[in-house]
Amino acid sequence: MTPADVKNHFKSLYRFRKETGMSAATLANWLKWGYVPINAQYRLQQITEGKLTVTAEQKHERKGSV
């Protein structure tokens, strides 16, 4: 999933924050970076009951991230 997919799914920062428990800054960072970290993708897939799905490949994986 891309940050744009997340933004389009939730439609507002309020809904994103309320439904995920994540901050608006989190989404802003993903938009700035151009990717959603893989662990967040799995969490969002679960929260959205599969409406957002994990991408098999993450090109911008940070070194040392868990």
C-alpha positions as YAML, in Angstrom:
chain: A
units: angstrom
residues:
- id: 1
  name: MET
  ca: [0.00, 0.00, 0.00]
- id: 2
  name: THR
  ca: [1.10, 3.53, -0.59]
- id: 3
  name: PRO
  ca: [0.63, 6.55, 1.65]
- id: 4
  name: ALA
  ca: [-1.88, 7.86, -0.91]
- id: 5
  name: ASP
  ca: [-3.89, 4.62, -0.55]
- id: 6
  name: VAL
  ca: [-4.04, 5.19, 3.21]
- id: 7
  name: LYS
  ca: [-5.03, 8.83, 2.82]
- id: 8
  name: ASN
  ca: [-7.73, 7.98, 0.26]
- id: 9
  name: HIS
  ca: [-9.13, 5.15, 2.37]
- id: 10
  name: PHE
  ca: [-9.57, 7.19, 5.55]
- id: 11
  name: LYS
  ca: [-10.55, 10.41, 3.71]
- id: 12
  name: SER
  ca: [-9.67, 12.64, 6.69]
- id: 13
  name: LEU
  ca: [-6.95, 12.90, 9.29]
- id: 14
  name: TYR
  ca: [-9.62, 12.70, 11.98]
- id: 15
  name: ARG
  ca: [-10.82, 9.29, 10.75]
- id: 16
  name: PHE
  ca: [-7.23, 8.10, 10.31]
- id: 17
  name: ARG
  ca: [-6.37, 9.06, 13.90]
- id: 18
  name: LYS
  ca: [-9.61, 7.74, 15.38]
- id: 19
  name: GLU
  ca: [-9.61, 4.38, 13.59]
- id: 20
  name: THR
  ca: [-5.91, 3.59, 13.78]
- id: 21
  name: GLY
  ca: [-4.79, 5.27, 16.99]
- id: 22
  name: MET
  ca: [-1.87, 6.72, 15.02]
- id: 23
  name: SER
  ca: [-0.97, 10.40, 14.90]
- id: 24
  name: ALA
  ca: [-1.47, 12.76, 11.97]
- id: 25
  name: ALA
  ca: [2.32, 13.20, 11.94]
- id: 26
  name: THR
  ca: [2.68, 9.50, 11.20]
- id: 27
  name: LEU
  ca: [0.69, 9.82, 7.98]
- id: 28
  name: ALA
  ca: [2.48, 13.06, 7.12]
- id: 29
  name: ASN
  ca: [5.82, 11.28, 7.46]
- id: 30
  name: TRP
  ca: [4.69, 8.42, 5.21]
- id: 31
  name: LEU
  ca: [3.61, 10.93, 2.59]
- id: 32
  name: LYS
  ca: [6.99, 12.68, 2.88]
- id: 33
  name: TRP
  ca: [8.95, 9.41, 2.71]
- id: 34
  name: GLY
  ca: [6.80, 7.99, -0.10]
- id: 35
  name: TYR
  ca: [6.14, 4.67, 1.62]
- id: 36
  name: VAL
  ca: [4.35, 3.03, 4.54]
- id: 37
  name: PRO
  ca: [6.65, 0.91, 6.77]
- id: 38
  name: ILE
  ca: [5.91, -2.79, 6.42]
- id: 39
  name: ASN
  ca: [4.89, -3.29, 10.08]
- id: 40
  name: ALA
  ca: [2.38, -0.43, 9.75]
- id: 41
  name: GLN
  ca: [1.06, -1.98, 6.53]
- id: 42
  name: TYR
  ca: [0.25, -5.21, 8.39]
- id: 43
  name: ARG
  ca: [-1.45, -3.24, 11.16]
- id: 44
  name: LEU
  ca: [-3.51, -1.22, 8.66]
- id: 45
  name: GLN
  ca: [-4.49, -4.37, 6.77]
- id: 46
  name: GLN
  ca: [-5.86, -5.80, 10.00]
- id: 47
  name: ILE
  ca: [-7.61, -2.57, 11.02]
- id: 48
  name: THR
  ca: [-9.27, -2.18, 7.60]
- id: 49
  name: GLU
  ca: [-10.19, -5.88, 7.41]
- id: 50
  name: GLY
  ca: [-8.22, -6.28, 4.19]
- id: 51
  name: LYS
  ca: [-9.45, -3.17, 2.38]
- id: 52
  name: LEU
  ca: [-5.84, -1.96, 2.45]
- id: 53
  name: THR
  ca: [-3.39, -4.75, 1.68]
- id: 54
  name: VAL
  ca: [0.29, -5.24, 2.34]
- id: 55
  name: THR
  ca: [2.53, -4.88, -0.69]
- id: 56
  name: ALA
  ca: [4.90, -7.78, -1.23]
- id: 57
  name: GLU
  ca: [7.86, -5.50, -1.80]
- id: 58
  name: GLN
  ca: [9.01, -2.46, 0.10]
- id: 59
  name: LYS
  ca: [11.68, -0.61, -1.81]
- id: 60
  name: HIS
  ca: [12.51, 1.94, 0.88]
- id: 61
  name: GLU
  ca: [12.95, -0.35, 3.89]
- id: 62
  name: ARG
  ca: [15.07, 1.40, 6.50]
- id: 63
  name: LYS
  ca: [18.14, -0.43, 7.69]
- id: 64
  name: GLY
  ca: [17.87, -1.47, 11.29]
- id: 65
  name: SER
  ca: [14.08, -1.20, 11.45]
- id: 66
  name: VAL
  ca: [12.19, -4.00, 13.12]
...
